[in-house]
């Protein structure tokens, strides 16, 4: 199983970006998905998570600005980021809790995509 993240880049403060993370390989089903980020010199933090049942969890710093969603048919998770701030600058990593068969489950991680918010 591989996760391929994309959509990062340079954006001005107040701008928007949409990150995508596509899972491929031997996938039976996907449970929870989400995004973490890590800025230089800072600890990794959870940005957003989404369960298979539709429950979401967001970091306080992104509530009201970021939206996580998923397309189960495409095995893809998205992170819509609006009203971006310089403090959102980080490498964003996606993860997915994947079942490769009925009983085998583990987390997989994408390679990270850099988001830079700067004027």
N, C-alpha and C positions, 0 to 999 in steps of 0.2 A: 504494500500500500504506500502510495506517495501523495503528499499534499503540496500543491504548487500555488504559492501566493503571488499576487500581482496587484498593481494599481497604485503603488506608492509613487512619490515624486515630490517636487518642490511646489509649494502653494503659498500664496500670500495670506496673512492673517485675515480671518473672516471668510476665507474660501472653503471649498468643499472637495472631498475626494471620496471615491468608493473603492474599497479594497475587496478583492475576491480571493477565494481559496478553494481550489478544485481538488477533490480527492479522486484517485484512480487506483486500479488494481483489484485484488480479490476482496471485494466488499460485499458482505452479506447485508449489513445494515449499519447505520450510524446513529449513535445515541447523542450525547451532548457535543456541542461544538463551541468554539469561542476564539477570542483574540486576547493575547497578552502584548505588552510593549515593554521595551527597555530603553531608557534614555542613557546617554553617556554619564557614568558616575552614579547612576541610580539603580535601585533594585528593580527587578522585573515586577510588573504589576498586572493584575487582571483588568482588562478594559471592558469586556463584555462576554457573556456566555448565554447560550440558548440550548435548552433541553429539547429532546424529541417531542415532548408534550407541549412545547411552546412557552415554557417559563423562561424569563430573561433575568439577567443580573448585570448591572452596570456599575462601574466605578463612579463614585460620587462626582468626580471631576469631569465626567463626560455625560452625565445624565441630562437629557433634554437636547443634546447636540449630536450624539451618536446613536445609530440604530443598527442592531444586528438582525440578520435574516438568513434564511436558508432556502435553497431549492433542492428538495430531496430527489427529484428526478434527475438532476444534474450532479448530485453529490457535491454541491457547492455552497459555501457560506460566504456571506457578504458583510461588510461593515461600512455603512454610510456615515461619513464624518462631515458634519456641517459646522459652521462658525468656528473654524479651526483657530487655535491659539499657538503662539510659539512654544508653550509648555507641552503641546501635543507632539512635538518633535521627538521621534524615537524610531527604533526598528520594531515593526509590528510582526508578531508571529501568530499564526493560526494553529489551532489544534482540533483534533476530532477524536472522539471516543468510538472506535470502530470495532464492530463484530465481523470477523472474517468467516465465521460459521456460527452455528447456534450457540456454541459454548465459549468460543475463543474471543476475548475482548482485550484491547489495549489502546493506549493513547498514541496517536501519531502527530508529528509536528511538521509544519511547513518551514521553509528555509528563511523566512523573514523578508519583509519589504520595508524599505526606508521611507519614512514620511518626514519631510522637512518643511516647517512652517516659518517663513521668513519674508520680510519685505526687501 
